Amino acid sequence: MRFLFDHDVPDDLAYTLTAMGHEIFKLRQLMDSRTTDEAVLRFAGENKLVLITCNRNDFLAAAQVIPPHRDHNSDPPQCADS
């Protein structure tokens, strides 16, 4: 599986999931720390990434305003330079 770790997720979890063969992307390496939750959630959906966060309630609110994503793109995530 491919995971996107929010800024608040401990790196220790990434080491464990990587050792299990999963692909990890860290939000802090891809996007600015001021990126909105809606943009992060949209990015995860567009890139077929499972979002891992300790900030559940904010992302539940974001999910209410973003329509489901149906793109079948399987390329690795890429973000424009800020």
C-alpha positions in Angstrom: 0.0 0.0 0.0 1.0 3.6 -0.4 0.6 5.9 2.6 0.8 9.7 3.0 1.8 10.7 6.5 0.4 14.0 7.8 2.8 16.4 9.5 1.8 15.1 13.0 2.5 11.4 12.4 5.7 10.0 14.1 8.4 8.7 11.8 8.7 5.4 13.8 5.5 4.3 12.1 7.0 4.9 8.7 10.0 2.7 9.5 7.7 -0.1 10.5 5.5 0.1 7.4 8.5 0.5 5.1 10.0 -2.7 6.6 6.7 -4.4 5.8 7.0 -3.4 2.1 4.7 -0.4 2.0 5.5 2.9 0.3 5.6 6.0 2.5 5.3 9.6 1.5 5.7 12.3 4.1 3.6 15.4 3.7 6.3 17.6 5.1 8.5 16.6 2.1 5.9 17.1 -0.5 3.8 20.2 0.6 4.1 23.3 2.6 3.1 23.0 6.3 0.4 25.7 5.7 -1.4 23.5 3.0 -5.1 23.2 3.9 -6.5 19.9 5.0 -8.8 19.9 2.0 -5.8 20.2 -0.4 -4.0 17.5 1.5 -7.0 15.2 1.3 -7.5 15.9 -2.4 -3.8 15.2 -3.1 -4.0 11.9 -1.3 -7.1 10.9 -3.3 -5.6 12.0 -6.6 -2.5 9.9 -6.0 -4.2 6.9 -4.5 -2.5 7.3 -1.1 -4.0 6.3 2.3 -3.8 9.4 4.5 -2.5 8.7 8.0 -3.1 11.6 10.5 -3.5 12.3 14.2 -5.8 15.1 13.2 -8.8 13.1 12.4 -11.6 15.6 13.1 -10.2 18.2 10.8 -10.0 15.8 8.0 -13.5 14.5 8.6 -14.7 18.0 8.1 -12.6 18.3 4.9 -14.0 15.1 3.5 -17.5 16.6 3.7 -16.6 19.3 1.2 -14.6 17.3 -1.3 -16.4 15.1 -3.8 -15.2 11.5 -4.2 -12.2 11.2 -6.5 -12.5 8.6 -9.3 -9.2 9.0 -11.2 -7.3 5.7 -11.7 -3.9 7.3 -12.1 -1.2 5.1 -10.5 1.9 7.3 -11.0 3.9 8.3 -7.9 2.7 11.6 -6.2 4.3 14.8 -7.4 3.7 18.2 -6.0 4.6 21.6 -7.6 7.5 23.4 -5.9 6.3 26.1 -3.5 
